[in-house]
Amino acid sequence: MSDTDDSAEPDSPRPANPFDDELSGKSPGSPTPPPYVASEMPRPGQETVVGTGDTSRVVRRHRPPDPQVKGKKRRITLVAAVTTLLFVTLLGGLVYAGYELSLRITGGSADEITDEEAPGYVAPLRASPVDLFVVTDDEGAFSTALLVAPNPAGVGGTVVPLPGELAFAAHEERPAVYLQDLFRDQGLEAVQERLGLSLGFRVSSAETVPAEAVAEMAQGEPVVINNIDNVIEADEAGNEVLRYRSGELSLAPEELTDFLGLKGVGEPTPNQALRSQSVWEELLARNQGGDLSGLPAGPVSETSESQGFGSAMTALLGGEYHFDQLPYEQLTIPEGYVVAWTPSADGLSTFVVRVVQMPETPAPGVRQPTVLLNGTKESSLLTPSAQKIVASGASVVLVGNADSFDVEVTEVTYSTAAAAPQAEAIAAEFGVSAAEADDLPEGVSIRVILGSDAATSESSGGEG
């Protein structure tokens, strides 16, 4: 995707998610591709027919036999036969070596199970995509941001406004910083990475949205919202001036990014996020059913997988969508003299399950990779069980069936000490204890095998 074309499709489509059908209320199923039909080509020695209708004729080429040519052909045929035999032998060795290598890479086996209903079937799980759009003002500075989590069906989804005064707590060698300052000082890629670390899931793509794109969404008409509170601004002399009064407020298209980027004196960051939501609610409602793929586009991050802001908004408006808000808590930065607002650690677990559903770890070790296996014949257990795993801080990367469907008690095992805390949190969700094991599949550090006790817990509405 180019930096200027937000209507292009992603270079590589995301693979199927085994949970998508269940989450969207559809019956699982895999479409069968049509069989390949080769075009009919003349075979060696086949007569070629030229012309049409009654004028068609068969064209044959005749040449008198040459004894010397026959001898040369025999010698060439013999050499070709020997060369072909050697090539086939070498190719067979290479194919076998490649096959063995592929087994080590993918964890496959000679008797790989492909029946989704059979014991032992396991498949990779596609993580839920999450797109970040940073809106800039007329001068290219940060105004506001949106986090968009598309629905599994590809249309509709969840929109989360992100104000510039959102603070990121210190993380390892990274100091605490505001979202808008991080964008100004380090750019889009840094925001994409830091936001993922702060929220606990990988942000799939990041893209800037120029002010003119927001103005075009207004369609040349003022945007009327209900402003939740007075917005006070300090002038150059330090005097407080009323900038926007509470109540019904009419905003011209060209002043939208200014309103979205303004942090009022003493205004809590959650209030700024709510002001932003009121504007986006009106803009999206105004463009319902429209094609926004032609909106102006800004630069994207190098790892961006987004289809572009305009196309993303078109897809969002093509289905059911709603707004959500980050859970906030106060944070003192730096050195204890500034009170800021940051994502609440206690509220993020339910936020991620509600908005993202199947998150991908933003960095190695943040979310422990987990395989979820069903040891019962109750397929409806998979989604609520996966949600428990996500709420416990881990991520589901493989899903499938246990070696049998007669498991009575849910088993939670882990392979590394680093995975122990998340494994124990998962086990607590199912009312069991976690144990260490050394037979987990390659690429995962936690294994959950659902037993019939999980089915009993879900039917009774308990936590296990």
C-alpha positions in Angstrom: 0.0 0.0 0.0 1.4 3.4 -0.9 1.4 6.4 1.4 -1.1 8.2 -0.8 -3.6 5.5 -1.7 -5.8 4.4 1.1 -8.2 2.5 -1.1 -5.8 -0.3 -1.9 -6.4 -3.7 -0.4 -3.8 -5.1 2.0 -0.8 -6.8 0.3 -1.5 -10.1 2.0 -4.9 -11.0 3.3 -5.2 -12.1 6.9 -5.7 -15.8 7.4 -9.0 -17.2 8.6 -9.8 -17.2 12.3 -11.4 -20.4 13.6 -13.4 -18.3 16.1 -14.7 -15.8 13.5 -17.8 -17.8 12.6 -18.7 -18.5 16.2 -18.2 -14.9 17.2 -20.3 -13.6 14.3 -23.1 -16.1 14.9 -22.4 -18.1 11.8 -22.0 -21.8 11.4 -18.4 -22.8 10.9 -17.5 -24.0 7.4 -14.6 -23.9 4.9 -15.5 -23.1 1.3 -14.1 -25.5 -1.2 -12.1 -23.9 -4.0 -13.2 -24.9 -7.6 -11.1 -27.6 -9.2 -8.4 -26.5 -11.5 -9.2 -27.1 -15.2 -6.3 -27.1 -17.5 -6.7 -25.5 -20.9 -6.6 -27.9 -23.9 -3.3 -27.7 -25.7 -2.1 -29.7 -28.7 -0.1 -32.8 -27.6 3.2 -33.8 -29.2 2.4 -35.5 -32.5 -1.2 -34.3 -32.5 -2.5 -33.0 -35.8 -3.2 -29.3 -35.9 -6.5 -28.1 -37.5 -6.5 -24.7 -39.1 -9.5 -22.8 -40.6 -13.1 -22.9 -39.8 -16.3 -24.5 -41.1 -16.1 -26.5 -44.3 -12.7 -24.9 -45.1 -10.9 -26.6 -42.1 -8.0 -28.7 -43.1 -5.4 -30.8 -41.4 -1.8 -29.6 -41.7 0.9 -32.3 -41.6 4.6 -31.8 -42.1 6.5 -34.6 -43.9 10.3 -35.1 -44.3 12.2 -38.1 -45.7 14.0 -40.1 -43.0 17.7 -39.5 -42.5 19.8 -42.4 -41.1 22.4 -40.1 -39.5 19.7 -38.1 -37.8 18.2 -41.4 -36.4 21.6 -42.3 -34.9 22.0 -38.9 -33.3 18.5 -39.1 -31.9 19.3 -42.5 -30.2 22.5 -41.1 -28.6 20.7 -37.9 -27.4 17.8 -40.1 -26.0 20.3 -42.2 -24.1 22.1 -39.2 -22.6 18.8 -37.6 -21.8 17.6 -40.7 -20.0 20.7 -41.0 -17.8 20.5 -37.2 -17.0 16.8 -37.5 -16.2 17.5 -40.4 -13.8 20.2 -38.5 -12.0 18.0 -35.4 -11.8 15.0 -37.4 -10.4 17.2 -39.0 -7.8 18.6 -35.6 -6.7 15.2 -34.0 -6.7 13.8 -36.8 -4.6 16.5 -36.2 -2.0 15.8 -32.4 -2.0 12.1 -32.9 -1.7 12.6 -35.3 1.3 15.0 -32.8 3.0 12.5 -30.0 2.4 9.7 -32.0 3.7 11.6 -32.9 6.9 12.5 -29.2 7.4 8.8 -28.2 6.9 7.8 -30.6 9.6 10.2 -29.0 12.0 9.1 -25.5 11.1 5.3 -26.1 11.2 5.1 -28.9 13.7 3.4 -31.1 11.2 3.6 -34.8 10.9 3.2 -37.5 8.3 -0.2 -38.3 9.6 -1.4 -34.7 10.1 -5.1 -34.5 11.1 -7.2 -32.2 8.9 -10.7 -33.1 10.2 -11.8 -30.3 12.4 -14.0 -32.6 14.4 -11.4 -35.4 14.9 -9.4 -35.8 18.2 -5.9 -34.2 17.9 -6.9 -31.6 15.3 -5.0 -28.3 15.9 -4.9 -25.1 13.8 -3.4 -21.7 14.2 -5.6 -18.9 15.4 -5.7 -15.6 13.6 -5.2 -12.6 15.9 -7.8 -9.8 15.8 -6.6 -6.8 13.8 -6.5 -3.4 15.4 -5.9 -0.2 13.4 -4.6 3.2 14.7 -5.4 6.4 13.0 -3.6 9.6 14.1 -5.4 12.7 13.0 -3.2 15.8 12.4 -4.1 19.4 12.2 -3.3 21.8 9.3 0.3 22.1 10.4 0.8 18.3 10.7 0.8 18.3 14.5 -1.1 15.8 16.6 -4.8 16.5 17.0 -6.5 13.3 18.1 -6.4 9.6 17.4 -8.8 6.7 16.9 -8.3 3.0 17.6 -10.5 0.9 15.3 -11.1 -2.8 15.9 -13.0 -4.3 12.9 -15.6 -7.0 13.5 -14.6 -10.5 12.4 -17.0 -10.3 9.5 -15.0 -7.4 8.1 -17.7 -4.8 8.4 -18.6 -2.8 11.5 -16.5 -2.8 14.6 -15.5 -0.7 17.6 -14.1 2.8 17.7 -12.1 4.1 20.6 -11.1 7.8 20.7 -7.6 8.5 22.1 -6.9 12.0 23.3 -3.5 13.6 23.0 -3.2 13.9 26.8 -3.3 10.1 27.2 -0.2 9.2 29.2 1.9 6.1 28.9 3.5 4.9 32.1 7.2 4.1 32.1 8.0 0.8 30.5 11.5 -0.8 31.0 13.9 1.8 29.5 11.1 4.0 28.2 10.1 7.0 30.4 6.5 8.1 30.9 5.2 10.2 28.1 2.0 11.8 26.6 0.7 10.4 23.4 0.9 13.7 21.5 4.5 14.3 22.7 5.6 10.8 21.6 4.1 11.4 18.1 5.8 14.8 17.9 9.3 13.6 19.1 9.5 10.0 17.8 6.9 9.6 15.1 4.1 7.2 14.1 6.1 3.9 14.6 6.9 4.8 18.2 3.3 5.5 18.9 2.2 2.3 17.4 4.7 0.3 19.5 4.1 2.1 22.8 0.3 2.0 22.5 0.5 -1.7 22.1 2.7 -2.1 25.1 0.5 0.1 27.2 -2.8 -1.6 26.2 -1.4 -5.2 26.1 -2.0 -6.1 22.4 -0.3 -5.6 19.1 -1.6 -2.7 17.0 -1.7 -4.0 13.5 -1.2 -0.8 11.6 -0.8 2.9 12.1 -1.6 5.7 9.7 -1.9 9.5 9.8 -5.1 11.2 8.7 -4.7 14.8 7.4 -7.1 17.5 8.6 -8.7 17.8 5.1 -10.0 14.2 5.4 -11.9 15.1 8.6 -13.2 18.3 7.0 -14.4 16.3 3.9 -16.3 14.0 6.2 -18.3 17.0 7.5 -19.6 17.4 3.9 -19.4 21.2 4.0 -21.9 21.5 6.8 -21.3 22.5 10.5 -21.1 19.6 12.9 -23.5 20.1 15.8 -22.7 18.3 19.1 -23.7 18.4 22.7 -20.6 19.7 24.5 -20.4 18.0 27.9 -18.6 20.9 29.7 -17.1 24.3 29.3 -13.7 24.2 27.7 -11.4 26.8 29.1 -8.2 27.9 27.4 -5.3 30.0 28.8 -4.3 33.0 26.6 -0.7 34.2 26.1 -0.9 36.3 29.4 -2.0 33.2 31.3 -5.6 34.4 31.7 -8.3 31.8 31.5 -10.7 32.3 28.6 -13.9 30.4 27.8 -13.2 28.8 24.4 -16.2 26.5 24.0 -19.4 26.7 26.1 -21.2 23.6 27.3 -24.4 22.5 25.7 -25.2 22.6 22.0 -22.2 23.5 20.0 -21.8 24.1 16.2 -18.4 23.5 14.7 -17.3 24.5 11.2 -15.6 21.7 9.2 -12.3 23.6 9.3 -12.2 23.9 13.1 -12.9 20.3 13.9 -9.2 19.3 14.3 -8.6 22.3 16.5 -11.6 21.3 18.8 -10.4 17.7 18.9 -6.9 18.6 19.8 -7.7 21.1 22.5 -7.0 20.2 26.1 -8.9 22.6 28.3 -7.5 24.0 31.5 -8.3 21.6 34.3 -10.1 19.3 31.8 -9.8 15.6 32.7 -8.4 13.5 29.9 -11.5 11.2 29.9 -13.7 14.3 29.3 -11.5 15.1 26.3 -12.1 11.6 25.0 -15.8 12.0 25.4 -15.7 15.3 23.5 -13.9 13.5 20.7 -16.5 10.8 20.6 -19.3 13.2 20.2 -17.6 14.6 17.1 -16.9 11.2 15.5 -20.4 10.0 16.2 -21.8 12.9 14.2 -19.3 12.5 11.4 -19.9 8.7 11.0 -23.6 9.1 11.1 -23.4 11.8 8.4 -21.5 9.4 6.1 -23.6 6.3 6.8 -23.8 4.2 3.6 -21.3 6.3 1.8 -18.0 5.4 0.1 -15.1 7.2 1.9 -12.3 5.3 0.2 -11.3 8.5 -1.7 -10.5 10.5 1.4 -7.1 12.2 1.5 -4.5 9.9 3.1 -1.4 10.5 5.2 1.8 8.5 5.8 1.6 5.0 7.2 4.0 3.1 9.4 6.4 0.6 7.9 4.6 -2.4 9.4 1.1 -1.1 8.6 -1.5 -3.7 7.5 -4.3 -1.2 7.2 -6.5 -0.8 4.1 -6.4 3.0 4.6 -8.5 5.4 6.7 -11.1 6.0 4.0 -11.6 2.3 3.2 -11.5 1.4 6.9 -14.3 3.9 7.6 -16.3 2.6 4.7 -16.0 -0.9 6.1 -16.9 0.3 9.5 -20.1 2.0 8.3 -21.0 -1.2 6.3 -22.0 -3.0 9.5 -22.9 -2.4 13.1 -20.4 -0.2 14.9 -20.2 1.4 18.3 -17.9 3.5 20.5 -16.0 2.4 23.5 -13.8 4.2 26.0 -10.5 3.2 27.5 -10.6 2.5 31.2 -8.6 5.3 32.9 -6.7 5.8 36.2 -4.6 8.7 37.4 -0.8 8.6 37.1 1.7 10.9 38.7 4.5 11.9 36.3 7.3 12.7 36.4 8.8 12.6 39.8 5.5 13.2 41.5 4.4 16.7 40.5 2.0 16.2 37.4 -1.2 14.2 37.6 -2.0 12.5 34.3 -4.4 9.9 33.0 -3.3 6.5 31.8 -5.0 3.2 30.9 -6.2 1.4 34.0 -4.5 -2.0 34.5 -7.5 -3.3 36.3 -9.9 -2.4 33.6 -7.8 -3.4 30.6 -8.5 -7.1 30.8 -12.2 -6.7 30.2 -11.6 -3.9 27.7 -9.4 -6.2 25.6 -11.9 -9.1 25.7 -14.7 -6.7 24.8 -13.1 -4.7 22.1 -10.2 -6.8 20.6 -11.4 -10.3 21.4 -8.3 -12.3 20.3 -5.2 -10.1 20.9 -1.7 -10.7 19.6 1.1 -10.1 22.0 2.7 -6.6 21.4 6.2 -8.0 22.2 7.6 -11.4 23.2 6.7 -12.3 26.8 3.9 -9.8 27.3 1.2 -12.3 26.5 2.2 -15.9 26.8 1.3 -18.0 23.7 -1.4 -20.5 24.6 -2.9 -23.6 22.9 -6.6 -24.2 23.7 -7.8 -27.8 23.2 -11.3 -29.1 23.7 -11.5 -32.3 25.6 -15.3 -32.4 25.3 -17.8 -32.5 22.4 -19.2 -29.1 23.5 -17.8 -26.8 20.8 -19.6 -23.8 22.4 -16.9 -23.9 25.2 -14.2 -22.5 22.9 -15.2 -18.8 22.8 -15.8 -18.2 26.5 -12.8 -20.3 27.4 -10.6 -18.2 25.0 -12.0 -15.1 26.6 -10.9 -16.3 30.0 -7.4 -16.9 28.7 -7.3 -13.4 27.2 -8.6 -11.8 30.4 -5.8 -13.6 32.3 -3.2 -11.8 30.2 -2.3 -14.6 27.8 -3.1 -15.0 24.0 -4.5 -17.9 22.1 -2.3 -18.9 19.2 -3.5 -22.5 18.5 -6.9 -24.0 18.9 -8.3 -27.5 18.4 -9.2 -30.8 20.0 -7.5 -32.8 22.6 -6.5 -36.4 21.9 -9.8 -37.6 23.3 -13.2 -36.1 24.2 -13.4 -37.8 27.5 -11.5 -35.3 29.7 -13.3 -34.7 32.9 -11.2 -32.0 34.6 -9.7 -29.0 32.8 -5.9 -29.1 32.7 -3.7 -26.1 32.6 0.0 -26.6 32.1 3.0 -24.4 31.4 6.6 -25.0 30.2 8.6 -21.9 31.5 8.8 -20.0 34.7 7.9 -16.8 32.9 4.6 -18.4 31.9 3.7 -19.5 35.4 1.9 -16.4 36.6 -0.4 -16.2 33.5 -1.0 -20.0 33.7 -2.0 -19.8 37.3 -4.3 -16.9 36.5 -5.9 -19.0 33.8 -6.2 -22.0 36.1 -8.0 -19.8 38.7 -10.5 -18.8 36.0 -11.4 -22.5 35.6 -11.2 -23.4 39.3 -8.2 -25.7 38.9 -4.4 -25.5 39.6 -1.7 -25.1 37.0 1.2 -27.5 36.7 4.5 -27.5 34.9 5.0 -29.9 31.9 7.6 -30.5 29.3 5.4 -31.9 26.4 3.8 -28.7 25.2 3.8 -28.0 21.4 6.5 -25.9 19.9 5.8 -22.2 20.0 3.5 -22.2 23.0 4.2 -21.9 26.7 0.8 -22.6 28.1 -1.7 -25.4 27.3 -5.3 -25.5 28.3 -7.3 -28.7 27.8 -11.0 -28.2 28.5 -12.8 -30.9 30.5 -16.5 -31.6 31.2 -16.2 -29.5 34.4 -15.8 -26.4 32.1 -19.1 -27.3 30.4 -20.8 -27.6 33.8 -19.4 -24.3 34.9 -20.6 -22.5 31.8 -24.1 -24.0 31.9 -24.4 -22.9 35.6 -23.0 -19.4 34.9 -20.3 -19.8 37.4 -16.6 -19.0 37.2 -15.5 -22.5 37.9 
